[in-house]
Amino acid sequence: MSAAAQPGFKARAAAELSNAALKVAIERTTGNAERKRAAAVAAFPEFDAARERGRAIKDHVIAHLDHYLEMFERNATAAGAKVHWASDDAEARAIVTRICLDADARLVTRAKSMLGEEIGLPHALADAGIERVETDLAEHIIQLAGERPSHIVWPAMHRTREQVADLFKAGHHPPPAADDPGTMVQSARRELRAKFLGADVGISGANFLVADTGATCTVTNEGNAELTTTPPRIHIVTAGIEKIVPSTAHAFALLRLLVRSATGGELTQYTTFHCGPKRPGDADGPEEMHIVLVDNGRTRMLGDEFREMLRCIRCGACMNHCVVYRQIGGHAYGGTYPGPMGAVLTPVLDGLAASRDLPHACTMNGRCAEVCPVGIPIPTLLRAWRRRSWRAGLENGVPRLAIGVWAMAARRPRLYRLASRVGVRALRLFGRRGWIRSLPLAGGWTAYRDLPRPAGRTFMEQYRANQAAKGARR
């Protein structure tokens, strides 16, 4: 469904709030991730120092992005890879499909890559008549379901085990013999093995691009990336230009943060560096390696207040700790990237007019910034989008009128105090048993939550009463 055709954020969120199975699936995954991350950080006393180093590495690279990208291109080319530059998503899609068509590719395997989703690669391959097979287990699940990822680390987290069993029964030939996880994994392995060995092209993303060697780094727990990149004749890497790091040592410094923040582990099962195609004497590997470096708005971010978002190492911790994401899931956000980081990135990719609701879908509790392994101030960036939306006149008339009335009163202290006294007393009329369950002009708040019934006095009235009581006790 195109962005123009799909319902707006509020409608999507309302639908997901009533999805009981989604709540079960999200809590199973994010709750476990939150606990495992906390344990991993507690067991790593140097975490705060490592986070400061990670932030410094990313800030240094962002400040010298052109230098390191040119170094990477030189070294990757020297290693035998072909480097392509794409200014936007359309150019990136065209480059990848051209490579596949020139190779007469009929079957392409793909390891999980959010950059591929960002540039619309699945649809581009389908339009070119090329069969695409997702090899990550979670991506395989959502391909069977015909869905988009709902999380950047666990793309199928919105699906319960029971739902996955139904998908495998319908999509696997033969279907799995039982519904337990082990049997279903064996079924997926059997279904995908022939695809791994028969693919003409393998496409992967990259967690890091190493400037001083020209290598790309992938981080997985299943080994599917290695089977995607090694047997096919051609390996294509798609990566955002911000994934660059100066050296392998810097990549490992960030890996210490990435894995703990994403899954609560110390290191993933598979951390693989690819440096060029197969060389004479190598037992295996692709005959060609292509690396597509994608801008798609990233250099534009260098010059504005969203520069700090380029530090993001795609761990997903901000989603796992977000009280909003854990209620509505990833699909409600509507873009490639869900959750807090998506609320910052989607306006960059899709334009603020099309996604202005996302920066407002935040309680500003700051948990995302607290757990970010590279210290991205996500609430600050969301407030920046809110300011831009206000200045661009994208807010509708009711909020603008309400804030205008509030501003008028706030500039007049006597009027403000009078309105406050009247307001808190009037609100008590709507209270029942200590809560307000409905309120005129506030249906957006009370449709999904009850508000505490006010005390009946303003803060200043209560403060003066408390001070008087303290004076009386002396």
C-alpha positions in Angstrom: 0.0 0.0 0.0 1.4 3.4 -0.9 2.0 6.1 1.7 -0.8 8.1 0.2 -3.3 5.2 0.3 -2.7 4.0 3.8 -4.6 5.4 6.7 -3.1 8.1 8.9 -1.0 7.5 12.0 -3.9 8.1 14.4 -6.1 5.6 12.6 -3.3 3.0 12.5 -2.5 3.5 16.2 -6.2 3.2 17.1 -6.4 -0.1 15.3 -3.3 -1.5 16.9 -4.4 -0.5 20.4 -7.3 -2.9 20.1 -5.1 -5.7 18.8 -4.8 -8.1 21.8 -2.4 -10.5 20.1 0.0 -7.7 19.3 0.3 -6.8 23.0 1.2 -10.3 23.8 3.8 -10.5 21.0 5.4 -7.1 21.8 5.6 -7.7 25.6 7.2 -11.1 25.0 10.0 -9.6 23.0 10.6 -6.1 24.3 10.1 -7.1 27.9 12.7 -9.8 27.5 15.1 -7.4 25.6 14.7 -4.8 28.3 15.7 -7.2 31.1 18.6 -8.7 29.1 20.0 -5.3 28.3 19.9 -4.2 31.9 21.7 -7.4 32.9 24.3 -7.0 30.2 25.0 -3.3 31.2 25.2 -4.2 34.9 27.8 -6.9 34.0 29.9 -4.5 32.0 31.2 -1.8 34.4 32.9 0.0 31.5 29.6 0.6 29.7 29.4 4.3 30.3 33.0 4.8 29.2 32.4 2.7 26.2 29.3 4.7 25.4 31.3 7.9 25.5 33.9 6.4 23.2 31.2 5.2 20.8 29.7 8.7 20.7 33.1 10.2 20.1 33.9 7.8 17.3 30.6 8.6 15.5 30.9 12.3 16.0 34.4 12.2 14.6 33.3 10.3 11.5 30.3 12.6 10.9 32.7 15.6 11.1 35.0 14.0 8.5 32.5 11.9 6.5 33.9 12.8 3.1 37.5 11.9 4.1 36.5 8.4 5.4 34.1 7.7 2.5 36.8 8.4 0.0 39.3 6.3 1.9 36.8 3.4 2.0 36.2 3.7 -1.7 39.9 3.5 -2.5 40.5 0.5 -0.2 37.3 -1.4 -1.3 38.2 -0.9 -4.9 41.8 -2.1 -4.3 40.3 -5.2 -2.7 38.4 -5.9 -5.9 35.0 -4.6 -5.0 33.0 -2.2 -7.2 31.7 0.9 -5.4 28.6 2.7 -6.5 27.2 6.0 -5.2 23.4 6.6 -4.9 22.1 10.1 -4.1 18.6 8.9 -3.3 16.4 5.8 -3.0 15.4 5.7 -6.7 19.1 5.7 -7.8 19.9 3.0 -5.3 17.1 0.8 -6.5 18.2 1.4 -10.1 21.8 0.4 -9.4 20.9 -2.8 -7.6 18.3 -4.0 -10.2 20.7 -3.1 -13.1 23.4 -5.3 -11.5 21.0 -8.2 -11.1 19.6 -7.8 -14.7 23.0 -7.6 -16.2 23.9 -10.9 -14.5 20.7 -12.5 -15.8 19.7 -13.2 -12.2 16.4 -15.0 -11.7 16.8 -15.7 -8.0 18.1 -13.3 -5.3 18.6 -14.1 -1.6 18.6 -11.2 0.8 19.9 -11.0 4.3 18.1 -8.6 6.6 18.8 -4.9 5.7 16.7 -2.0 6.9 18.5 0.1 4.2 17.0 -2.2 1.6 13.6 -1.5 3.0 14.3 2.2 3.1 15.0 2.3 -0.6 12.1 0.1 -1.5 14.3 -2.7 -2.9 11.8 -5.6 -2.4 9.3 -3.9 -4.7 12.0 -3.0 -7.2 13.2 -6.6 -7.5 9.6 -7.8 -8.0 8.9 -5.2 -10.6 12.1 -6.4 -12.5 10.7 -9.9 -12.5 13.4 -11.2 -10.1 12.4 -13.7 -7.4 13.5 -12.5 -3.9 13.9 -14.8 -1.0 14.4 -13.3 2.5 16.8 -15.5 4.5 16.6 -14.1 8.0 14.1 -16.2 9.9 12.0 -13.2 11.0 12.2 -11.7 7.5 11.1 -15.1 6.1 8.1 -14.9 8.4 7.0 -11.5 7.3 7.6 -12.4 3.6 5.2 -15.3 4.0 2.7 -12.9 5.7 3.2 -10.2 3.0 4.1 -7.6 5.6 6.8 -5.0 6.4 9.2 -5.3 9.4 7.8 -3.9 12.6 11.2 -3.7 14.4 14.7 -3.2 13.1 16.2 -6.1 15.1 13.2 -8.4 15.4 11.2 -7.7 12.2 8.5 -10.2 13.0 8.1 -9.4 16.7 4.4 -8.5 16.1 3.7 -12.1 15.3 3.1 -14.7 18.1 4.5 -18.2 17.9 1.0 -19.5 17.2 0.6 -17.2 14.2 4.0 -18.2 12.8 3.0 -21.8 13.0 0.0 -21.1 10.9 2.1 -19.2 8.3 4.6 -22.1 8.1 1.8 -24.7 7.7 0.4 -22.7 4.8 3.7 -21.7 3.2 6.1 -24.6 3.7 6.1 -27.7 1.5 6.0 -30.0 3.4 4.6 -28.1 6.4 6.3 -28.5 9.8 5.4 -31.6 11.8 4.8 -29.7 15.0 4.4 -26.2 16.4 7.3 -26.1 18.8 10.1 -23.5 17.9 12.7 -26.2 17.2 10.6 -28.0 14.6 9.6 -24.7 12.9 13.2 -23.6 12.6 14.1 -27.0 11.0 11.2 -26.4 8.6 12.5 -23.0 7.7 16.0 -24.3 7.2 14.7 -27.1 4.9 12.7 -24.6 2.9 15.5 -22.1 2.5 18.5 -24.4 1.9 17.9 -24.9 -1.8 17.4 -21.2 -2.2 20.8 -20.4 -0.7 22.5 -22.8 -3.0 20.6 -21.8 -6.2 20.7 -18.0 -5.9 22.4 -16.0 -8.6 22.9 -12.9 -6.4 23.1 -12.4 -2.7 22.2 -9.0 -1.2 23.2 -7.9 2.3 23.3 -4.8 4.4 26.3 -3.7 6.5 26.4 -2.8 10.1 29.8 -1.1 9.6 31.9 0.0 6.6 35.6 -0.1 7.6 37.5 2.8 5.9 41.1 1.7 6.3 40.5 -1.8 4.8 37.5 -1.3 2.5 35.7 -4.2 4.3 32.0 -4.4 5.2 30.8 -5.9 8.5 27.6 -7.9 9.0 26.3 -8.9 12.5 23.8 -11.8 12.7 22.8 -14.6 15.0 21.6 -17.2 12.4 24.4 -17.5 9.9 22.0 -16.6 7.0 24.1 -13.6 6.0 27.1 -15.9 5.3 25.0 -18.3 3.3 23.5 -15.3 1.4 26.9 -13.7 0.6 29.1 -16.7 -0.1 27.5 -19.2 -2.5 26.1 -16.8 -5.1 28.2 -15.5 -8.0 27.5 -11.9 -7.0 27.4 -10.2 -3.6 25.7 -6.8 -3.4 26.0 -4.7 -0.2 23.6 -1.7 0.3 24.6 0.6 3.1 24.0 4.2 4.3 27.0 6.4 4.2 26.8 7.0 7.9 27.8 3.4 8.6 31.5 4.3 8.0 34.1 3.8 10.8 37.8 4.6 10.6 39.2 1.1 11.4 38.4 -2.5 12.5 39.2 -1.5 16.1 36.6 1.2 16.0 34.1 -1.2 14.6 34.7 -3.5 17.5 34.3 -0.6 20.0 30.9 0.0 18.6 30.0 -3.7 18.4 30.5 -3.9 22.2 27.6 -1.3 22.5 25.5 -2.6 19.6 25.1 -6.2 20.8 24.5 -5.4 24.4 21.9 -2.7 23.6 20.2 -4.8 20.9 20.0 -8.3 22.4 21.7 -8.2 25.8 24.6 -10.3 24.6 28.3 -9.7 24.6 28.8 -10.6 20.9 26.6 -12.1 18.2 27.0 -15.6 16.9 28.3 -14.3 13.6 30.4 -11.2 13.1 31.7 -11.3 9.5 34.0 -8.9 7.6 33.7 -9.1 3.7 36.7 -7.6 1.9 36.3 -7.9 -1.9 35.3 -10.9 -4.0 36.9 -14.3 -4.1 40.7 -14.3 -4.7 42.7 -17.0 -6.5 43.1 -19.8 -4.1 40.0 -19.0 -2.0 37.8 -22.0 -1.4 34.6 -20.1 -1.8 33.1 -16.6 -2.1 31.4 -14.5 -4.8 33.1 -13.7 -8.1 31.9 -10.1 -7.9 31.3 -7.8 -5.0 29.3 -4.5 -5.4 28.9 -2.0 -2.6 26.1 0.6 -3.0 26.6 3.6 -0.8 23.4 5.4 -0.2 22.9 9.1 0.8 19.1 9.5 0.7 18.9 12.6 2.9 21.9 11.9 5.1 24.2 14.7 3.9 21.2 17.1 4.3 21.1 16.1 8.0 24.8 17.1 8.3 23.8 20.7 8.1 20.9 20.9 10.5 19.9 20.0 14.1 19.3 16.4 13.1 23.0 15.7 12.6 23.2 13.8 15.9 20.8 11.2 14.5 23.6 10.0 12.1 25.2 8.5 15.2 22.5 5.8 15.3 23.9 2.2 15.1 20.4 0.6 14.7 20.3 -1.3 17.9 16.6 -0.9 18.5 17.0 -0.2 22.3 14.9 3.0 22.0 12.0 1.0 20.7 12.3 -1.7 23.4 12.0 1.0 26.1 9.5 3.2 24.5 6.1 3.3 26.3 4.4 4.3 23.0 6.0 1.7 20.8 5.1 -1.0 23.3 1.5 -0.1 23.0 1.1 0.2 19.3 4.0 -1.7 17.7 6.0 -0.8 14.7 3.5 -0.8 11.8 1.5 2.0 13.3 4.4 4.4 12.5 3.9 3.8 8.8 7.5 4.3 7.7 10.5 2.1 7.3 11.9 2.9 10.7 9.5 2.7 13.7 9.6 3.8 17.3 11.5 6.9 18.6 14.3 6.8 16.0 11.8 6.4 13.3 9.8 9.4 14.5 13.0 11.4 13.9 14.1 9.7 10.6 10.7 9.4 8.8 10.2 13.2 8.4 13.7 13.3 6.8 12.8 10.5 4.4 9.1 11.1 3.6 8.8 14.8 4.4 7.4 16.5 7.5 4.0 17.2 5.9 3.4 13.5 5.5 4.6 12.4 8.9 4.0 15.3 11.3 2.1 13.1 13.7 5.1 11.0 14.5 7.1 13.6 16.5 3.9 14.3 18.5 3.5 10.6 19.3 5.9 10.8 22.2 5.5 11.3 25.9 9.0 13.0 26.2 9.8 10.7 29.2 13.4 10.4 27.9 13.9 6.7 28.2 15.1 6.4 24.6 17.9 8.9 25.3 18.8 7.1 28.5 19.4 3.8 26.8 20.8 5.0 23.5 24.3 3.5 23.3 25.7 6.6 21.5 23.8 9.2 23.4 21.4 10.5 20.8 19.1 13.1 22.4 16.0 11.8 20.7 13.5 13.9 22.7 15.4 17.1 21.7 15.3 16.1 18.1 11.5 15.4 18.3 10.9 18.8 19.8 12.9 20.3 16.9 10.4 18.6 14.4 7.5 19.9 16.5 8.9 23.5 16.2 9.4 23.0 12.4 5.8 21.7 12.1 4.5 24.7 14.0 6.4 27.2 12.0 5.4 25.6 8.8 1.7 25.9 9.7 1.2 22.2 9.6 -0.8 22.1 12.9 -4.5 22.3 12.4 -6.7 25.2 13.7 -7.8 23.7 17.1 -4.2 23.3 18.6 -3.1 26.6 17.3 -6.2 28.3 18.8 -5.8 26.5 22.1 -2.1 27.4 22.4 -2.9 31.0 21.4 -5.4 31.3 24.1 -3.0 29.7 26.6 -0.2 32.1 25.6 -2.5 35.1 25.9 -3.4 34.1 29.5 0.2 33.2 30.4 1.3 36.7 29.5 -1.3 38.1 32.0 -0.5 36.6 35.5 -3.8 37.7 37.1 -5.9 36.3 34.3 -3.8 33.1 34.3 -4.3 32.6 38.1 -8.0 33.2 37.7 -8.3 30.8 34.9 -6.4 28.2 36.8 -8.6 28.5 39.9 -11.7 28.2 37.8 -10.3 25.4 35.7 -9.3 23.0 38.4 -12.6 23.4 40.2 -14.5 22.9 37.0 -12.6 19.7 36.2 -13.7 18.1 39.5 -17.3 18.1 38.1 -16.2 15.5 35.6 -14.5 13.2 38.1 -15.9 9.9 39.3 -14.2 7.9 42.0 -11.0 9.9 41.7 -10.7 9.7 37.9 -11.9 11.6 34.8 -13.0 9.2 32.1 -14.4 11.7 29.6 -13.9 15.4 29.1 -15.2 17.8 26.5 -12.6 18.8 23.8 -10.2 16.2 25.2 -11.4 13.0 23.6 -8.0 12.2 22.2 -6.7 11.9 25.8 -9.7 10.2 27.4 -10.4 7.7 24.7 -7.6 5.4 25.9 -6.8 6.6 29.4 -8.4 8.0 32.5 -7.1 11.2 34.0 -6.6 11.7 37.8 -9.3 13.9 39.2 -7.7 17.3 40.3 -7.4 18.2 44.0 -9.7 21.1 43.5 -7.0 23.7 44.3 -4.2 25.1 42.1 -0.6 24.3 42.8 0.0 27.7 44.2 -3.0 27.4 46.5 -1.8 24.0 47.8 1.8 25.4 48.2 0.6 28.3 50.3 -1.5 26.0 52.4 1.4 23.7 53.0 3.7 26.6 53.9 1.1 28.0 56.3 0.8 24.5 57.9 4.6 24.3 58.4 4.6 27.8 60.0 1.9 26.8 62.4 3.9 23.7 63.5 7.0 25.7 64.4 
